[in-house]
């Protein structure tokens, strides 16, 4: 893994987060309330720098919760209308880490969610370190996603 990261940095290239990623809840650092309510999760990323498309699906209390967005990793803030206010999203590189900030402004105040995407274990593990701040709650979470193992090869029966 270190050799892979060193190769990316020395070549001036950045990691590509594209792929299907499955939540490994046991390896995550999440609040107990989230651990109880969350039964599954996955992320699908299509990353062709500077374009970053992300589709997340989490199963919470037995119901699918979906979120989809696309951003450019150029550091320019993208303003979007939300049901209860406005969201301001930004994506920027910090070395080999892709940092997404989402600031949501509503009549109840402002929330800031910072996600730091990092590849580990030779690119087979996606760590998303989250720092969430709002007037109601603050949380620091570490989400761990893994690439699913390829299907086992089968040999034909004699």
For each residue, the residues with C-beta under 8 A, 3 or more apart:
1: 4 5 120 121 122 123
2: 5 6
3: 6 7
4: 1 7 8 122 123
5: 1 2 8 9 15 96
6: 2 3 9 10
7: 3 4 10 11 13
8: 4 5 11 13 14 15 96
9: 5 6 12 95 96
10: 6 7
11: 7 8
12: 9
13: 7 8
14: 8 49 93 96 98
15: 5 8 96 98 119 123
16: 47 48 49
17: 45 47 52 98 117 119 126
18: 45 46 47 48
19: 44 45 147
20: 42 43 44 147 148
21: 42 43 44 45 126 145 146 147
22: 41 42 145 146 147 148
23: 28 38 40 41 42 43 58 143 144 145
24: 27 28 144 145 146
25: 28 30 35 38 40 41
26:
27: 24 144
28: 23 24 25 35 141 142 143 144
29: 140 141 142
30: 25 34 35 38 141 142 143
31: 34 35 139 141
32: 35 36
33: 36 37
34: 30 31 37 38 141
35: 25 28 30 31 32 38
36: 32 33
37: 33 34 60 61
38: 23 25 30 34 35 41 58 59 60
39: 59 60 62
40: 23 25 58 59
41: 22 23 25 38 56 57 58 59 143 145
42: 20 21 22 23 56 57 145
43: 20 21 23 54 55 56 57 126 145
44: 19 20 21 54 55
45: 17 18 19 21 52 53 54 55
46: 18 51 52 53
47: 16 17 18 51 52 53
48: 16 18 51
49: 14 16 52 73
50: 72 73 74
51: 46 47 48 70 72 73
52: 17 45 46 47 49 70 71 72 73 91 98
53: 45 46 47 68 69 70
54: 43 44 45 67 68 69 70
55: 43 44 45 66 67 68
56: 41 42 43 66 67 68
57: 41 42 43 64 65 66 67
58: 23 38 40 41 64 65
59: 38 39 40 41 62 63 64 65
60: 37 38 39 63 65
61: 37
62: 39 59
63: 59 60
64: 57 58 59
65: 57 58 59 60
66: 55 56 57
67: 54 55 56 57
68: 53 54 55 56
69: 53 54 89
70: 51 52 53 54
71: 52 78 89 90 91 100
72: 50 51 52 76 78 91
73: 49 50 51 52 91 92 93 98
74: 50 91 92
75: 90 91 92
76: 72 90
77: 88 89 90
78: 71 72 88 89 90
79: 86 87 88
80: 86 87 88 89
81: 86 87
82: 85 86 87 104 106
83:
84: 106 107 108
85: 82 104 105 106 107
86: 79 80 81 82 104 105
87: 79 80 81 82 102 103 104 105
88: 77 78 79 80 102 103 104 105
89: 69 71 77 78 80 100 101 102 103
90: 71 75 76 77 78 100 101
91: 52 71 72 73 74 75 98 99 100
92: 73 74 75 98 99
93: 14 73 96 97 98 99
94: 97 98 99 116
95: 9
96: 5 8 9 14 15 93 118 119
97: 93 94 116 117 118
98: 14 15 17 52 73 91 92 93 94 116 117 118
99: 91 92 93 94 114 115 116 117
100: 71 89 90 91 114 115 117
101: 89 90 112 113 114 115
102: 87 88 89 112 113 114 115
103: 87 88 89 110 111 112 113
104: 82 85 86 87 88 110 111 112 113
105: 85 86 87 88 109 110
106: 82 84 85 109 110 111
107: 84 85
108: 84 135 136
109: 105 106 134 135
110: 103 104 105 106 134 135
111: 103 104 106 132 133 134 135
112: 101 102 103 104 132 133 134
113: 101 102 103 104 130 131 132 133
114: 99 100 101 102 130 131 132
115: 99 100 101 102 128 129 130
116: 94 97 98 99 127 128 129 130
117: 17 97 98 99 100 126 127 128
118: 96 97 98 126 127 128 129
119: 15 17 96 123 125 126 127
120: 1 124 125 126 127
121: 1 124 125
122: 1 4
123: 1 4 15 119 147
124: 120 121 146 147
125: 119 120 121 144 145 146 147
126: 17 21 43 117 118 119 120 144 145 146 147
127: 116 117 118 119 120 142 143 144 145
128: 115 116 117 118 142 143 144 145
129: 115 116 118 140 141 142 143
130: 113 114 115 116 139 140 141 142 143
131: 113 114 139 140
132: 111 112 113 114 137 138 139 140 141
133: 111 112 113 138
134: 109 110 111 112 137 138
135: 108 109 110 111
136: 108
137: 132 134
138: 132 133 134
139: 31 130 131 132
140: 29 129 130 131 132
141: 28 29 30 31 34 129 130 132
142: 28 29 30 127 128 129 130
143: 23 28 30 41 127 128 129 130
144: 23 24 27 28 125 126 127 128
145: 21 22 23 24 41 42 43 125 126 127 128
146: 21 22 24 124 125 126
147: 19 20 21 22 123 124 125 126
148: 20 22
149:
150:
151:
152:
153:
154:
155:
156:
157:
158:
